[in-house]
Amino acid sequence: MLGAPDLLEAALARCLLHEGAGVVVVVSHRVYGKAAGPQMSDWLRGNGPPVEHALMAWAALPSVASLNRLPTSA
């Protein structure tokens, strides 16, 4: 969780090795406004566990189809 006075950002990441190089996949979500806490809590409650499970299920570099199944907006 990253924060500033007018926004909160949740970032979930998975690091993998692929052909000797590190690959990092990051899924992030931002909420703007001074009262971003409740809205971010709602997003994390609904999206945090499925995104975490999807990221952690990868044993190797994910396919484009796997990446496309991650949420792109709330």
N, C-alpha and C positions, 0 to 999 in steps of 0.2 A: 504494500500500500504506500503510495506516494501522495503527499499533500502539499497544498499551497493555500493561501487565504481564500481563493475563489474556486478551488477544484480539488477533487480526489481522483486518483488513478489507481486501479488495481491492475497488477501485472502478474501473469502466471507464465512460467517459462519451463522449457525442457531442453536440456543439453544432451546431444548425442554425438558420437564419433562416426564419421562416414568417410571411408577411404583415407584414413589418416588425418582428417581435418575435423575440427569441432564445428558443429552446427547447433544454433540456438533458435528455437521457435518460441516466439512470445505472443501471447494473447493478452491484450490490454483493453481496458474500458475506462473511460473518463466520464465524470459527472461534474458539471459546472454549477457554480453558485455557492453562496455562503452556507446554505443549509443542505449540502450535498450528502451528508452522512446517512440519513434514512433512505434516500434513493440508491446510494451505493450498497447499503445493506440489503435492500431488496434485490438488486442485480446479483450480488454475490450469493445470496440464498438460492436464487433460481438458476444461476449459471456457473457458479464456482465449482460445485461438485462434478457436474458433467464435463466441464472443460478440464479439470484436474484429472479425472479418470481417462479422458481421451488422450491427454498428453502422456500420462504415465503408462498407458497401454502399448505405446510404441516401443518395440524391441529394436527397431532399425529405423533408418530414415523413412519418414512417412511418405505415402503416395500423395499425389496431388488430390486425389479423391478424399483421403483422410483430412487433409488440410481444408478442403472445401466444406467438410462437415462441421468444422468449428463455427461457433456463432460469429457473425460479422457485425451485428448491431443488436440492440435490445429494444 
